[in-house]
Amino acid sequence: MMGQLVVALAESWIGTPYRHQGATKGVACDCIGLIRGVWRELYGCEPPLAVPPYAPDWAERAGEERLLKAALALFGAPVPGSDMQAGDVLLFRWQAGCAAKHAGILADETSFIHAYEQAAVTRSSLVPAWRRRIVAVHRFGVGV
């Protein structure tokens, strides 16, 4: 099943140090780099619409929904949050009125895998504080 494969690939990135714009397993990655890396391992190529270089505060400065637009282009329409499955890409918005700025991969009903500053790629509990920040759920394989 595609979802289980995506989770296994994402789990193989756990422990990769955080580095802004990184996308190399075991060396460095950020949240977008994790999604790019899993895509490369899954499909054997870089995502066709790789996100162009971005500053750490890109979402705050630009105000554009670049992450949501990229997800639509790569994965197609989002799936309902009530239909989340292991392997789905989760997009997060830190606060209302700001662009979506974080991404992770759902590992199971209660956890997700992601990379964030001052940490490495890790599995985190999908507690209510994270759940309420989910703005879109996308599935690998749907838009390909």
N, C-alpha and C positions, 0 to 999 in steps of 0.2 A: 504494500500500500504506500502511496506517495507520502502521506503525512508521517508515517513511521520512518521512512528514509530521510525526510527533511529533518526530523528530530535527531536521528542518529548522526547526521552530518553536523548539525548545530552543536550537539554534545561534544563532538570531536574538537571543537574550537574552545571549549571551556578551559580557562587558564591563560588564554592568549591575552597579553597585556593590552590595556587601552592605549590607543594613540589616535588622535584626530586624523581622519581620512585614511587610516590604515585599513588594509584588506588582505593581510597575509597571515594565514593560520600559524600559530606558534610564535609569531614575530610581533604583530601589532594590528589592532583593528578598532574601529568604533562601531556604533550600532548599524550604520548603513553598510560599513565594510563587512560586517557579519552576514548580512543579507546577500551582498554581492558575492562573498566567498562561497556561501551555500549554493547560490545560483550557479557559479562556475563549476563546483563539484557535481552538481546535479545535471547540468546541460553541457558541460565541457567548453564553455565560452563565457566571456564577460557579458553581463546583461546588455542588450542592445541600446538601452537608454541610460547608460551609466550616469549617475548624478555628477554634474561637473564640479570642479573644485569649489569648496565652500568654507567660509570662515566659521569659527566656533559660534558666533552670534548671528549666523545667516537668517534664522527664522525671525529673530527680533528686529533686525534691520530691514529686511526685505518685506516682511509681512505677507509674502506669497505662500501659497500652499504647495511648495515644490515637492515635498515628500508625498503628499496625497496624489498629486498629478503623476509623479513617477510610478507610484503603486498602481494607479489606474492603467497607465501605459504598459506596465510589465505584467500585471496579473489580471487585468480586466476589472469588472465591477466588484465592489466589496460584497462579502457575504454577510448576512445578518449576524449580529453579535451572539444571538441565541443559538446559532448554528456553528460556533467555533469548534474546530477540530485540531488535534495535535498536528503540528507542522504548519499551521496558519501563521501568516505574518500579521503582527499586531502593530498598529500605529497609535502613538500617544500624543496628546496635547497637554502641555504642562498647566495651562490656565486658559479660561475662556478669552476669546479675542486674540489669541496668539496662534501662530501657525503650528501645525503638528511638527514635532521635532525629534521624536524618539521612536525606535522600532525594536521589535523583538520577535521571537518565534515561540509560539505556544508549545510547551513540552507535554503537558497533560492538563487536566481540568483545574489544577491548583498551582501550576508553575509555568514560567517562561524563561527562555534563554536570551540574554542580551549583553551588550557591552556598554559600560558607562564610565565617565571620568573618575579618576582616582581608584579604579578597580580594574579587574580583568573581565573577560567574558565569563559570565556566571549564570547559574540558575537561581531565579528569585521566586519567592511565593507570590502568587497573583492575588494579593490581599485587596480589600476594598479600595484602598488609596490608589493602587495601580488600575484596578478595573474601571473606576469612574473616569479615568483619563484616556481610556481607549476611544479613539474616534473612527477607526476603520479596521476591518479584518479582511485580509486577502488570502487567497489560496494559491499555492504553487501549482502550476500546471493548467490553471483555468484560462489565463489569457495568452498562453504560449501557442 
